[in-house]
Amino acid sequence: MSSDPTRIEPWDEHNQELIANVHPPDWKNPIPEGRYNLVVIGGGAAGLISAAIAAGVGARVALIERRHLGGDCLNVGCVPSKALLRAARALADVRRAGEFGVRVPEGVAVDFPAVMERMRRLRARISPIDSAQRYTDMGVDIHLGQAKFTAGNTVEVAGQSLEFRKAIVATGARAVQLPIPGLNEAGCLTNESLFSLTSLPKRLAVIGAGPIGCEMAQAFARFGSEVTLLEQVHQILPREDPAAAQLVKRAFDQDGVKTLCEVEIERIERRGDERVLHLARNGDGSELTVDQILIGVGRAPNVDGLGLDVVGVEHDSRTGVKVDDFLRTTNPDIYACGDICLPTKFTHTADATAQIAVQNALFGILNLAQGGRRKFSDLHIPWCAYTDPEIAHVGLSEADARAKGIETATFQQSLGDIDRAILEGETDGLVKIHVRKGSDQIVGATIVARHAGEMISEITAVMNAGRGMGTLGATIHPYPTQAEAIKRAANNFNKTRLTPALKKLFARWMEWNR
């Protein structure tokens, strides 16, 4: 991205509107008056939520951001990527329309510049939610510039010193260059530059088959790029259930994504406007020539330049700021939340941990009176890769449970047997729920469906409430919906509770009551 935070390419009316909200060029930082109850460093999801919660309960709050309010999520992450995914899904639906008796003209084309213009327009439309003016109206002092801790409970920004009682570090993470020989010289795209494209790459290599890589590989393949997805390990989405990942892989095959797993990139070279990747796979070497390379893996925490050593905050360039279960750093007056300190780098995790950090930082005495401070380990965090179909999970997988010594039983329901999925033509999907053996306690679940990210929340809510499969089975689901698969999986569990002895007892009871 540009080193100038007041400009994003292409510099059209939409990006000008975005910048006017998230880093106004004429912004004047307020003059601090006295000590703040809370200073928040970082204006991404975790920082914005921290500031809003604290200001909402009457605290004096300062929020410092060096680049763009809204962070990765608004500017170069969730918001722009999902706009592209929606366009790609619309195209896929048009191409499948004949299956539903809808005749469309041959040669449906993608207007890629229009797709990107729509993304920029919608991003700008959403940006007032994260704007400097909105948070100022909440009572938050917005300071734009690089923050740096100094001696004591003080942080400097743009030549001013801000005193605080408590602070929260929420500076997030950034894309990093992989240590592949020749990559820097060849040049590549990351999530921080991808959304400035105005023309479609004819041939695209995507390095890394995690959520970001998979989402963009499928979208660009649907737009018309020749996409090759490269992954070091044995499957795409390596942190997901193998059977679930295989269903997504099947969709990728249909969309024309060429997937190469267990492949090593030995080096990359630039040949004119082309990039040539030298690959090794199964002992054989090969070359892959493309027009652009997208790095879909690798995030580094933003710990540099903050002066963390000065205030005794332990940190690491790879894992970020060290926190305990209460999200407190090694300095008792400084907390952290979001991507800067967590392995799970999601906006919804940033939101949840911001709430914990603010509550523990500002209301310690009240928390103790209510039985203790809030803990990160108490959270059940859902994950979702927004491929088509989506793949979502919460809690432990079967492999995770085995590693922890937890015996589980798994109850599965294919979408191929669910009426709504059949009617929608979306039968490639499943629901898998893992319970602790001998009980109905849910320890984890995976869903593959077009809207799996929406469906997983039902299971997450049940887990948060300390309830189990019995609650899912007793919940009335509207018919017909794909979420009925969750109830069916729960019913499969309930059938196991009807033991042979109980069946005999019921049979005798029926005999007696004829």
C-alpha positions in Angstrom: 0.0 0.0 0.0 1.0 3.6 -0.4 3.1 5.0 2.4 0.7 8.0 2.4 -2.3 7.1 4.6 -4.4 9.9 3.0 -4.4 8.2 -0.4 -5.5 4.8 -1.8 -5.3 3.8 -5.4 -7.2 4.1 -7.6 -7.9 7.7 -6.4 -11.5 7.8 -7.5 -14.5 9.3 -5.8 -15.1 6.2 -3.7 -11.6 6.0 -2.3 -11.7 9.7 -1.7 -14.9 9.2 0.4 -13.3 6.3 2.2 -10.2 8.4 3.2 -12.3 11.3 4.2 -13.8 9.0 6.9 -11.0 6.8 8.0 -8.0 9.2 7.8 -9.2 12.8 7.0 -6.3 14.7 5.4 -7.2 17.8 7.3 -7.6 16.1 10.7 -6.3 18.0 13.8 -5.5 15.9 16.8 -7.2 17.1 20.0 -5.1 18.6 22.8 -5.2 16.2 25.7 -6.6 17.6 29.0 -5.5 15.6 32.0 -5.2 11.8 32.3 -7.3 9.4 30.2 -9.0 6.5 31.8 -8.1 4.5 28.8 -5.8 4.9 25.8 -6.4 2.5 22.9 -3.6 2.0 20.3 -4.9 0.7 17.0 -8.1 1.7 15.2 -9.1 -1.7 13.7 -12.0 -3.8 14.9 -10.5 -4.5 18.4 -9.5 -0.9 19.0 -12.7 0.7 17.8 -14.8 -1.6 19.9 -12.6 -1.1 23.0 -12.9 2.7 22.6 -16.7 2.6 22.0 -17.4 0.4 25.0 -15.2 2.5 27.3 -16.7 5.8 26.1 -20.2 4.4 26.4 -19.8 3.9 30.2 -18.4 7.4 30.7 -14.6 6.8 30.5 -12.3 9.4 29.1 -10.8 7.6 26.1 -8.2 8.3 23.5 -7.9 6.2 20.3 -4.6 6.3 18.3 -4.4 5.1 14.7 -1.4 5.5 12.4 -3.1 4.6 9.1 -6.8 4.0 8.5 -9.6 3.6 11.0 -11.4 0.4 10.4 -8.1 -1.5 10.1 -7.8 -4.5 7.8 -11.4 -5.5 8.1 -12.9 -2.4 6.5 -10.1 -1.4 4.2 -8.2 -4.5 3.0 -10.0 -7.5 4.5 -13.5 -8.7 5.3 -15.4 -5.9 3.6 -13.7 -5.7 0.2 -13.2 -9.4 -0.1 -16.8 -10.3 0.6 -17.9 -7.8 -2.0 -15.8 -9.7 -4.5 -17.1 -13.0 -3.3 -20.7 -11.9 -3.8 -20.0 -10.8 -7.4 -18.3 -14.2 -8.1 -21.3 -16.0 -6.6 -23.7 -14.0 -8.8 -21.7 -15.1 -11.8 -21.7 -18.7 -10.7 -25.4 -18.7 -10.2 -26.0 -17.2 -13.7 -23.8 -20.0 -15.2 -25.9 -22.6 -13.4 -29.2 -21.1 -14.2 -30.0 -23.6 -16.9 -30.2 -26.3 -14.2 -33.3 -24.5 -12.9 -35.0 -24.0 -16.2 -33.7 -20.4 -16.6 -32.3 -19.7 -20.0 -29.5 -17.1 -20.2 -27.6 -16.0 -23.3 -24.4 -17.8 -24.2 -21.1 -16.0 -23.3 -21.9 -14.3 -20.0 -19.0 -12.0 -19.4 -17.5 -10.4 -16.3 -16.8 -6.7 -16.2 -14.0 -6.8 -13.8 -13.5 -3.0 -13.5 -17.2 -2.7 -12.6 -16.8 -5.5 -10.0 -14.0 -3.6 -8.4 -15.8 -0.2 -8.7 -18.8 -1.8 -6.9 -16.5 -3.0 -4.1 -14.9 0.5 -3.6 -18.4 2.1 -3.6 -19.8 -0.3 -1.0 -16.6 0.0 1.1 -17.0 3.8 1.1 -20.7 3.4 2.0 -19.8 1.3 5.0 -16.9 3.5 6.2 -18.9 6.1 8.2 -19.4 3.4 10.8 -15.6 3.4 11.6 -15.1 7.1 10.9 -13.1 9.6 12.9 -16.2 11.9 13.1 -18.5 9.1 14.4 -16.1 8.2 17.2 -15.5 11.8 18.1 -19.3 12.2 18.4 -19.2 9.3 20.9 -16.8 11.3 23.0 -13.6 9.5 22.0 -10.5 11.7 21.3 -9.1 10.5 17.9 -5.3 10.9 17.5 -3.9 10.1 14.1 -0.2 9.2 14.0 2.4 6.6 15.2 2.0 5.8 18.9 5.0 5.1 21.2 5.0 4.3 24.9 7.4 6.3 27.0 8.4 6.1 30.6 5.5 5.5 33.0 1.9 5.5 31.9 2.5 7.8 29.0 2.2 7.4 25.2 3.4 9.9 22.6 1.7 10.6 19.3 2.4 13.4 16.8 4.4 15.3 19.3 1.9 15.1 22.1 2.1 13.1 25.4 -1.0 11.3 26.5 -1.2 10.1 30.1 -3.4 7.1 30.9 -4.5 5.0 33.8 -4.9 1.9 31.6 -4.0 1.2 28.0 -5.0 -1.4 25.4 -2.7 -2.4 22.5 -4.8 -3.4 19.5 -2.5 -2.8 16.6 -3.4 -5.9 14.7 -1.3 -7.8 12.1 -0.1 -7.3 8.6 0.7 -9.4 5.5 4.4 -10.5 5.3 6.6 -11.5 2.5 7.4 -15.2 2.5 11.1 -16.3 2.5 11.0 -17.5 -1.1 14.1 -16.7 -3.2 13.2 -14.1 -5.8 9.8 -13.2 -4.5 10.6 -9.7 -3.6 12.2 -9.0 -7.0 9.3 -10.6 -8.9 6.7 -8.7 -7.0 3.4 -10.0 -5.6 0.0 -9.0 -4.4 -1.2 -9.3 -0.7 -4.5 -8.5 0.8 -3.1 -4.9 1.2 -2.7 -4.4 -2.5 -5.2 -6.9 -4.1 -8.1 -4.5 -3.8 -6.4 -1.8 -5.8 -6.5 -3.9 -9.0 -8.4 -2.5 -11.9 -7.7 -5.2 -14.5 -8.1 -9.0 -14.2 -4.9 -11.0 -14.1 -5.1 -13.6 -17.0 -3.0 -16.1 -14.9 -2.8 -16.0 -11.2 -0.9 -18.1 -8.7 -2.2 -18.1 -5.1 0.3 -19.2 -2.5 -1.4 -20.6 0.6 -4.7 -22.5 0.7 -5.9 -21.1 4.0 -9.2 -19.1 4.1 -7.8 -16.0 2.4 -6.1 -17.9 -0.4 -9.0 -20.2 -1.0 -11.6 -17.5 -1.1 -9.7 -15.4 -3.6 -8.6 -18.4 -5.7 -12.2 -19.4 -6.2 -13.4 -15.8 -6.8 -10.8 -15.0 -9.4 -11.3 -18.3 -11.2 -15.0 -17.5 -11.5 -14.1 -14.1 -12.9 -12.0 -15.8 -15.6 -8.4 -15.9 -14.3 -6.5 -19.2 -14.8 -5.8 -19.8 -11.1 -3.3 -22.2 -9.6 -3.6 -22.7 -5.8 -0.4 -23.8 -4.1 -0.2 -25.4 -0.7 2.7 -27.1 1.2 0.6 -29.6 3.1 -1.7 -32.4 2.0 -5.0 -30.6 1.7 -6.5 -27.2 1.2 -7.8 -25.5 4.4 -5.5 -27.7 6.4 -7.0 -26.7 9.8 -10.4 -28.0 8.7 -12.0 -31.5 8.9 -10.6 -33.5 5.9 -14.0 -34.6 4.6 -15.3 -31.0 4.8 -12.2 -29.7 3.0 -12.7 -32.3 0.3 -16.2 -31.0 -0.4 -14.8 -27.5 -0.9 -12.0 -28.9 -3.1 -14.7 -30.5 -5.3 -16.3 -27.1 -5.8 -12.9 -25.7 -6.7 -12.4 -28.4 -9.4 -15.8 -27.4 -10.9 -14.8 -23.7 -10.9 -11.5 -24.4 -12.7 -9.1 -23.8 -9.8 -6.0 -26.0 -10.3 -4.9 -27.1 -6.9 -1.4 -28.3 -6.1 -0.9 -29.6 -2.6 2.3 -30.9 -1.0 4.3 -28.6 -3.3 7.4 -26.6 -2.6 8.2 -23.3 -4.3 12.0 -23.4 -4.7 12.4 -19.9 -6.3 10.6 -17.3 -8.4 12.0 -15.3 -11.2 10.7 -12.3 -13.3 10.7 -12.7 -17.1 9.5 -9.4 -18.5 5.9 -9.0 -17.3 5.7 -12.7 -16.3 6.5 -14.4 -13.0 7.9 -17.9 -13.2 7.6 -20.2 -10.1 10.0 -23.1 -9.9 8.1 -25.9 -8.2 9.1 -29.3 -6.6 6.4 -31.9 -6.1 6.8 -35.6 -5.4 10.4 -35.4 -6.4 9.7 -33.8 -9.8 10.4 -30.2 -10.8 8.2 -28.0 -12.9 7.6 -24.4 -13.9 4.5 -22.3 -13.5 4.3 -19.1 -15.5 1.7 -16.5 -14.3 1.0 -12.8 -14.6 0.4 -12.1 -10.9 1.1 -13.8 -7.6 -1.1 -13.5 -4.6 0.2 -14.3 -1.1 -2.7 -15.8 0.8 -0.7 -16.9 3.9 1.5 -15.3 6.5 0.6 -12.6 9.1 2.9 -10.7 11.4 1.8 -8.8 14.5 2.4 -5.1 14.4 4.7 -4.7 17.4 7.4 -2.5 15.9 7.9 1.1 16.9 5.5 1.0 19.9 8.1 1.2 22.6 6.8 -1.9 24.3 10.2 -2.7 25.9 10.2 0.7 27.6 7.0 -0.1 29.5 7.8 -3.8 30.2 5.4 -5.4 27.8 6.8 -8.8 26.7 6.4 -9.4 22.9 7.7 -11.4 20.0 7.9 -10.5 16.3 6.2 -13.8 15.4 3.6 -14.3 18.1 2.9 -10.7 19.1 2.2 -9.4 22.6 2.2 -11.9 25.4 -1.1 -11.9 27.4 -2.6 -14.0 30.2 -6.1 -15.4 30.2 -7.4 -12.0 31.2 -5.7 -10.4 28.2 -3.3 -8.5 30.5 0.2 -8.0 29.3 3.3 -8.3 31.5 2.6 -4.6 32.5 -0.4 -4.7 34.8 -1.7 -1.4 33.4 -1.6 -2.5 29.8 -3.9 -5.0 28.1 -4.1 -6.3 24.5 -6.7 -7.8 22.3 -7.3 -8.9 18.7 -4.7 -10.0 16.1 -1.8 -8.4 18.0 -1.9 -11.1 20.7 -4.1 -14.0 19.4 -3.5 -16.9 17.1 -7.1 -16.7 15.8 -7.0 -13.6 13.7 -10.7 -12.8 13.0 -12.8 -9.7 13.3 -15.3 -11.4 15.5 -12.5 -12.6 17.8 -11.2 -9.1 18.0 -14.7 -7.9 19.0 -15.1 -10.5 21.7 -11.6 -10.0 23.1 -12.1 -6.2 23.1 -15.0 -6.6 25.4 -13.0 -8.8 27.8 -10.0 -6.4 27.7 -12.1 -3.3 28.5 -14.1 -5.0 31.2 -10.9 -6.4 32.9 -9.0 -3.1 32.5 -11.6 -0.7 33.8 -13.8 -2.7 36.1 -11.4 -4.9 38.0 -13.1 -4.3 41.4 -16.6 -4.8 40.1 -15.5 -8.0 38.3 -14.1 -9.4 41.5 -17.4 -8.6 43.3 -19.3 -10.5 40.6 -17.1 -13.6 41.0 -14.0 -12.9 38.9 -12.6 -11.3 35.8 -13.6 -12.5 32.3 -11.3 -15.1 30.6 -10.4 -15.6 27.0 -10.4 -19.4 27.5 -14.1 -19.3 28.2 -14.9 -18.3 24.7 -16.1 -20.6 22.0 -14.8 -19.0 18.8 -16.4 -20.0 15.5 -14.3 -20.0 12.3 -15.6 -19.6 8.7 -13.9 -19.8 5.3 -16.3 -17.9 2.9 -15.7 -20.2 -0.1 -18.7 -21.6 -2.0 -19.8 -23.7 -0.2 -18.6 -22.2 3.0 -16.9 -24.2 5.7 -17.4 -23.3 9.3 -16.4 -24.9 12.6 -16.4 -24.2 16.3 -14.7 -25.9 19.2 -12.6 -29.1 18.7 -12.2 -31.3 15.7 -11.9 -35.1 16.1 -8.1 -34.8 15.8 -8.0 -31.9 18.4 -10.1 -34.0 20.8 -7.8 -37.0 20.5 -4.8 -34.8 21.1 -6.3 -33.6 24.3 -7.3 -37.1 25.4 -11.0 -36.5 25.0 -13.1 -39.5 23.8 -15.8 -38.4 21.4 -18.7 -39.7 19.4 -19.5 -38.0 16.1 -22.9 -37.5 14.6 -23.1 -36.5 10.9 -25.8 -35.4 8.5 -25.3 -35.0 4.8 -27.1 -32.1 3.0 -27.9 -34.6 0.3 -30.8 -35.9 2.5 -32.1 -32.4 3.4 -35.1 -31.3 1.4 -34.2 -27.6 1.1 -30.6 -28.4 0.0 -32.1 -30.7 -2.7 -34.5 -28.0 -3.9 -31.7 -25.4 -3.9 -29.3 -27.6 -5.8 -26.8 -27.4 -2.9 -26.4 -31.0 -1.7 -22.6 -31.0 -1.4 -22.5 -30.3 2.3 -22.6 -31.8 5.7 -23.1 -31.2 9.5 -20.7 -33.0 11.9 -21.1 -32.6 15.6 -18.7 -34.1 18.1 -19.9 -34.9 21.7 -18.0 -36.0 24.7 -18.5 -39.8 24.8 -21.1 -40.8 27.3 -22.8 -37.4 27.4 -24.6 -34.9 25.2 -21.9 -32.2 25.7 -20.8 -30.7 22.4 -17.1 -30.3 22.1 -17.0 -29.2 18.5 -18.8 -29.1 15.1 -18.1 -28.5 11.4 -20.6 -27.4 8.8 -20.2 -27.3 5.0 -23.0 -25.4 3.3 -23.5 -22.3 1.2 -24.4 -20.3 4.3 -22.4 -22.4 6.9 -21.2 -19.2 8.6 -24.8 -18.3 9.4 -25.6 -21.9 10.6 -22.7 -22.4 12.9 -23.9 -19.7 15.3 -26.8 -22.0 16.5 -24.3 -24.6 17.7 -22.0 -21.9 19.2 -24.9 -20.4 21.2 -25.8 -23.9 22.6 -22.1 -24.4 23.6 -21.9 -21.0 25.2 -25.1 -21.7 27.2 -23.6 -25.0 28.5 -26.3 -27.0 26.8 -25.9 -30.0 24.5 -27.4 -32.2 21.8 -30.6 -32.5 23.7 -31.2 -28.8 23.3 -30.5 -28.9 19.6 -32.8 -31.9 19.1 -35.6 -30.2 21.0 -35.3 -26.9 19.0 -38.0 -26.5 16.3 -36.4 -25.7 13.0 -38.5 -24.1 10.2 -39.2 -26.5 7.3 -37.7 -26.4 4.8 -34.3 -25.0 5.7 -30.8 -26.3 5.4 -30.4 -25.8 9.2 -32.7 -28.8 9.6 -29.5 -30.8 9.1 -28.4 -29.6 12.6 -31.6 -31.0 14.1 -31.2 -34.3 12.1 -27.6 -34.7 13.5 -29.0 -34.2 17.0 -31.8 -36.7 16.4 -29.1 -39.2 15.3 -27.6 -38.7 18.7 -30.9 -39.1 20.5 -31.4 -42.5 18.8 -28.2 -43.8 20.5 -29.8 -43.2 23.9 -32.5 -45.7 23.1 -30.6 -48.7 24.3 -31.8 -52.3 23.8 -32.9 -52.5 27.4 -35.0 -49.3 27.0 -36.5 -50.6 23.8 -37.6 -53.8 25.6 -39.1 -51.8 28.5 -41.1 -49.6 26.0 -42.3 -52.7 24.2 -43.6 -54.2 27.4 -45.2 -50.9 28.4 -47.1 -50.8 25.0 -48.2 -54.4 25.6 -49.6 -53.5 28.9 -51.4 -50.4 27.5 -53.2 -52.0 24.6 
